[in-house]
């Protein structure tokens, strides 16, 4: 089966790239073509144009062919349908889904994070896509409840982020030092800075490592460097670009504070003590704070949902 994998790939976000790798490995019998903001190689195509610059590049001609020639379209994980940072995200992914619907393709929504929404438009666009989807699985209870409020006819399966299962077996910590790991976002606020400083003061670590999961983003690196300069304890900024690099860094730590979803997820998978700082009430980080149940059972339910949908 030929499937198109759609997600926030190619933008330097470590978590999204880990999700891409998950789908390519776990569903290896599928002939995947990946929609990416930075396509590399024959098996990746560009996103549909979202502005004049991308329109004039004409890379989307190859994307149209990929849409027409595929058997199904899979939106693969991540918080695609939320307007927490910008309603443009909902517009972008709605546009990609609409082309699939227009061409008569089955659209599958797998391991999705849904909401929260600040605007009616974001909520409406997401609901429209979910209403027409062939199969739906969501990665947390907040997303599950939001989809439930839409009153859809399709079954929605609650699952968990599958990157967790990638990481869990890699707990090989060897450090004996008291290392404090800090994982901010490029737009982390004074709230995160203050909480980090409070914890450092109370725990008195021997070393602080500040992890940049988007090291190509100047604003994030600048925030990390500024934060490092506020401590008297030896502090450094560590730039990570792959899931394995992130695992290696967190394995060195005795405590983690994170405002990145997959930073917190890796800490949980490695059984490292972690404080999670949400950006908004009932967002994806909040869902990690409150998650209860067998994570493997939820992940397997999501995998079964997609496999059954692709086979039928």
C-alpha positions in Angstrom: 0.0 0.0 0.0 1.2 3.5 -0.9 0.6 6.1 1.8 1.3 9.8 2.2 2.6 10.7 5.7 1.7 14.2 6.7 3.1 16.0 9.7 5.2 18.9 10.9 8.3 17.4 9.4 11.4 19.2 8.1 11.3 22.2 10.5 14.0 21.1 12.9 11.6 19.8 15.6 13.2 16.8 17.2 9.8 15.4 18.4 8.2 15.5 15.0 11.2 13.8 13.4 11.0 11.1 16.0 7.4 10.5 15.1 8.3 10.3 11.4 10.9 7.7 12.2 8.4 5.7 14.2 5.9 5.4 11.3 8.6 4.5 8.8 9.9 1.7 11.1 6.8 0.4 12.8 4.7 0.4 9.6 7.6 -0.8 7.4 5.4 -2.7 5.0 3.7 0.6 3.9 5.3 2.4 0.9 5.6 5.8 2.5 6.1 9.2 0.9 6.6 12.0 3.5 5.3 15.5 3.2 8.0 17.8 4.6 8.8 21.5 4.9 12.3 20.5 3.7 12.0 17.5 1.4 15.1 15.3 1.1 15.4 12.5 -1.4 12.9 10.8 -3.6 10.5 9.7 -0.9 9.8 13.2 0.5 7.8 15.9 -1.1 7.1 19.5 -0.2 4.2 20.8 1.7 1.4 22.4 -0.3 2.0 26.1 -0.8 1.1 28.4 2.1 2.3 31.6 0.6 3.8 33.3 -2.5 7.3 32.1 -1.9 6.3 28.4 -1.6 3.9 28.8 -4.5 6.6 30.1 -6.8 9.0 27.3 -6.0 6.7 24.9 -7.8 7.8 22.0 -5.6 4.2 21.3 -4.9 3.7 19.9 -8.4 5.4 16.7 -7.2 3.2 16.8 -4.1 0.1 16.9 -6.2 1.3 13.8 -8.0 2.0 12.1 -4.7 -1.5 12.9 -3.5 -3.1 11.5 -6.7 -1.0 8.3 -6.8 -1.3 7.3 -3.1 -3.8 4.9 -1.6 -4.4 6.8 1.6 -3.2 9.8 3.6 -2.0 9.5 7.2 -1.6 12.5 9.5 1.1 11.1 11.7 1.1 12.3 15.3 1.9 15.6 16.8 -0.3 18.5 17.8 -1.2 19.6 14.2 -4.7 20.8 14.9 -4.3 23.5 17.5 -4.1 27.3 17.3 -2.1 27.7 20.6 0.7 29.5 18.7 -1.1 30.4 15.5 -4.4 29.6 13.7 -2.3 29.2 10.5 -1.4 25.7 11.7 -5.1 24.6 11.6 -5.5 26.3 8.1 -2.4 24.6 6.8 -3.3 21.0 7.8 -7.0 21.6 6.9 -5.8 22.5 3.4 -3.7 19.3 3.2 -6.7 17.2 4.3 -9.1 18.9 1.9 -7.0 18.0 -1.1 -7.1 14.3 0.0 -10.8 14.4 0.4 -11.3 16.1 -2.9 -9.3 13.3 -4.6 -11.4 10.7 -2.9 -8.6 9.4 -0.6 -9.1 7.9 2.8 -7.6 10.2 5.4 -6.4 8.7 8.7 -5.6 10.7 11.8 -3.1 8.8 13.9 -1.8 9.6 17.4 -3.1 13.2 17.1 -3.0 15.9 19.8 -6.1 18.0 19.3 -6.4 21.6 20.7 -6.6 23.6 22.8 -8.2 26.2 20.6 -8.2 30.0 21.1 -10.3 30.7 18.0 -13.6 29.5 16.6 -12.0 29.2 13.2 -9.3 26.8 14.5 -11.9 24.6 16.2 -14.2 24.6 13.1 -11.4 23.6 10.7 -10.2 20.8 12.9 -13.7 19.5 13.4 -14.3 19.5 9.7 -11.3 17.4 9.1 -12.1 14.9 11.8 -15.7 14.6 10.6 -14.5 13.3 7.3 -11.6 11.2 8.5 -11.6 7.4 7.9 -10.0 6.6 11.2 -9.1 8.6 14.3 -6.7 8.0 17.3 -5.7 10.7 19.7 -2.8 10.7 22.2 -4.3 12.0 25.4 -7.6 12.4 27.3 -7.9 16.1 26.7 -7.8 15.5 22.9 -10.2 12.6 23.3 -12.7 14.7 25.2 -12.5 17.5 22.6 -13.2 15.2 19.8 -16.0 13.6 21.8 -17.7 17.0 22.1 -17.9 17.2 18.3 -20.3 14.3 18.2 -18.7 12.5 15.4 -20.1 9.3 13.9 -16.7 7.6 13.7 -15.1 5.9 16.6 -12.2 7.8 18.2 -9.5 5.7 19.9 -7.5 7.1 22.8 -3.8 6.2 22.6 -0.5 7.6 23.7 2.5 9.1 22.0 4.4 6.2 20.4 7.8 7.8 20.8 7.6 6.6 24.4 8.1 3.0 23.3 11.1 4.0 21.2 12.9 5.4 24.2 12.0 3.2 27.2 14.5 0.5 26.4 17.4 3.0 26.3 17.7 3.7 30.0 21.5 3.1 30.5 22.3 6.0 32.9 25.8 5.8 34.3 26.4 9.3 35.7 26.9 9.6 39.4 26.9 13.4 39.4 23.8 15.5 40.5 23.0 16.9 37.0 20.0 19.2 36.5 18.5 19.1 33.0 16.6 22.1 31.7 14.5 21.8 28.5 12.9 25.2 27.5 11.1 26.4 24.3 12.1 29.3 22.2 9.1 31.2 23.6 9.5 30.1 27.2 8.4 32.9 29.6 9.5 34.3 32.9 7.3 31.7 34.6 9.5 28.9 33.3 12.7 30.8 34.2 11.5 31.5 37.7 10.4 27.9 38.3 13.8 26.6 37.0 15.7 29.0 39.3 13.6 27.9 42.3 14.3 24.2 41.7 18.0 24.8 41.2 18.1 26.7 44.4 16.3 24.0 46.4 18.2 21.0 44.8 21.7 22.4 44.6 22.9 20.4 41.7 26.6 20.0 40.7 25.9 20.8 37.1 23.2 22.3 34.9 22.7 21.3 31.3 20.2 23.4 29.3 19.0 21.4 26.2 18.0 23.1 23.0 15.8 20.8 21.0 15.6 23.3 18.1 19.2 24.5 17.9 18.6 26.1 14.5 16.2 28.6 16.1 18.2 31.7 17.1 15.6 32.8 19.7 15.7 29.4 21.5 19.6 29.3 21.6 19.6 32.9 22.9 17.1 32.1 25.6 19.2 29.0 26.7 22.4 31.1 26.8 20.7 33.8 28.8 19.3 31.3 31.3 22.7 29.6 31.7 24.3 33.0 32.6 22.0 33.4 35.6 23.4 30.5 37.5 26.6 30.3 39.7 26.7 26.6 39.2 28.6 25.3 36.2 26.1 25.5 33.3 26.2 24.7 29.6 23.9 24.7 26.6 23.7 21.4 24.8 22.3 21.3 21.3 20.5 18.1 20.3 19.1 17.3 16.8 18.1 13.6 17.2 16.1 11.5 19.6 19.2 9.5 20.4 21.1 12.6 21.4 18.2 13.7 23.6 18.2 10.3 25.3 21.9 10.5 25.9 21.6 13.9 27.6 18.7 13.0 29.8 20.4 9.7 30.8 23.1 11.9 32.3 20.6 13.8 34.5 19.2 13.1 37.9 16.3 15.6 37.4 14.6 17.3 34.5 12.4 20.4 34.1 10.8 20.6 30.7 8.5 22.8 28.7 8.8 20.6 25.6 6.5 17.7 25.2 9.0 15.1 23.9 11.7 16.3 26.4 9.3 15.5 29.2 8.2 12.2 27.4 11.7 11.0 27.2 12.3 11.7 30.9 9.2 9.7 31.8 10.3 6.8 29.6 13.7 6.8 31.2 12.2 7.0 34.7 14.0 10.3 35.4 12.3 12.6 37.9 10.7 15.4 35.9 8.8 18.6 36.5 6.6 19.5 33.5 5.6 23.2 32.9 2.5 23.5 30.6 2.0 26.5 28.3 -1.8 26.5 28.7 -4.4 24.7 30.7 -5.2 21.3 29.2 -2.5 21.5 26.6 -0.3 18.6 25.5 2.1 19.1 28.4 -0.8 19.1 30.9 -1.8 15.8 29.4 1.5 14.3 30.4 1.2 15.6 33.9 -2.2 13.9 34.4 -1.8 10.7 32.3 -2.9 7.5 34.0 -2.9 3.9 32.8 -0.7 1.5 30.9 1.1 3.5 28.2 2.0 0.4 26.2 -1.7 -0.7 26.1 -2.7 2.7 24.8 0.1 2.8 22.2 -0.9 -0.7 20.9 -4.5 0.4 20.7 -3.5 3.3 18.4 -1.3 1.0 16.3 -4.2 -1.5 15.9 -6.6 1.3 14.9 -4.3 2.4 12.0 -3.4 -1.1 10.9 -7.0 -2.2 10.8 -8.1 0.9 8.9 -5.3 0.6 6.3 -6.1 -3.1 5.7 -9.9 -2.7 5.3 
